[in-house]
């Protein structure tokens, strides 16, 4: 009977030591994962990117939702102020003028390079669209709509 109790005691001791070893391994693993997260974010601009998981919008509290909306409004205001900039619109106008002259010269020349002219034309269309968009935002007080 005593040998059975001794074996049971040895088995319990082994289980306790195995459990302690597993807990120590779990702590080491958690520590390793934290170190990997810190090392991954080392020197990055967005250091907190890997530190916490993202929450779904529906799981956010009303205070968090309001804070996010305020940040979005602030970004929208900055974008609107940037679009109203006269110097940017002047720069777009100058670039449109220069590209137009380049296109006229390229078409009127003897050696027409169609791929280059097509690329210039696409850039010209993009600049005109951007200038039109910025004029629309500048003229319309609420160029960026709120949700």
N, C-alpha and C positions, 0 to 999 in steps of 0.2 A: 504494500500500500504506500509506503514512504517513497518507493522508487517512482510510482506513478505520480505522486505529488511533486517530486523533484523534477520529473520530466515536464509536468504541467507548468511548474515555476520557470523552468528553462525556456519553455515555449513562450510563455508570457513575456519573459525578459527579451527574447528575440523579437517578438512582435513590437514591444515597446521601443526597442532600439531601431527596428526597421521603420516604425512610424516617425520617430524623431529624425531619422535620416531622410525620410521622404519630405518632412516639413522643412528641413534644412535645404534640401534640393529645391523645393518650391520657392523658398525665400531667395535662394541664389538665382533661380530663373527670373523671378520678378525684378531683382536687382539688375540682372543682365539686360532685361528688356528696357528698363528705365535708362540704363547707360546707352543702349543702342538708340533710343529716342533722342537722348541728349546729343549724342555724337552725330546723328543724322541732321539735327537742326543746327549744329555748330557752324557759325559763320553765315547762316542764311538770314535773309531779311525777315522772313516769316518764321521766327523761331518757335512760336507756339503752334505750328501747323500740326505736329504729330503728338502734342502733349495731351490733348483730350479729344474724344470722339465728337463728331458733329451731331447736333440734335436736329430732329425733324421739326419743321415749322409747327406742326400740330402739337408737338410735345413741349414747345416753348411756353414760358409763363407770359402773362399779359405785359409784365414789365419788360421782359426781354424783347417781345414783339414791338413794343413802343420804342425801345432803344434802337432796334434795327430800323424801324421806319424813320426815326429822326436822323440816323446816319445816312439813309438813302436820300432823304430830303436834302441833307447837307451836300451830298455828292451831286445831286441834281442842280442845286444852286450854283455850285462851283462850275459845273459844265455849262450852265446858262451864261454865267459871267464870262467864261472863256470864249463862248461863241459870240458874245457881243463885242469882243475886242476889235477895235478899228484897225489895228496894225495887222492882225491876221487876215482880215478881209482885204486890206490893201495888198498884202503879200499874195493872196490868191488871185487878185486882179492882175498883178504884174506877171505872175506865172501863166495865167490864161493868155495874156497879151503876147508873151514871148513864145508860147507854144503855138498860138495862132499864126504868128509870123513865120515860125519854123515850118509849119504845115503848108502855108502858102508858098514859101520858097521851095520846099521839097516837091510840091506838085508842079510848080512852074518850071522846074529845072529839067535839063535834058536827061539826066540819069536818075530815074525815079526808083527809090528803094521802098517797095510797098510794105514789107514787114515792119520796117522802122516807122513809116508813116502811120501804119495801123496802130502801133504801140503808142505813138505820140497822140493819136486821136483818142485812144482809150483813156490816156492820162488826162487829156483835155476834158473829156466828158466827166471823168471823176471829179476834177477840180470844179467844174461848173456845178455839178450836183452838190458838192460840199459847200460852195459859196451860196447857192440857193438855199440850202438847208440852214446855214448860219444866218442868212438874212431873214428867213422865216422865224427862227427862234428869237432873233433880235427884235423883230417887229411885233411878234406875238408875245404878250406878257407871260403866258403860260405855255411856252414852247414844249416843255416836258410835262406830260400829263401825270397826275397823281392817281393812284389806285384806291 
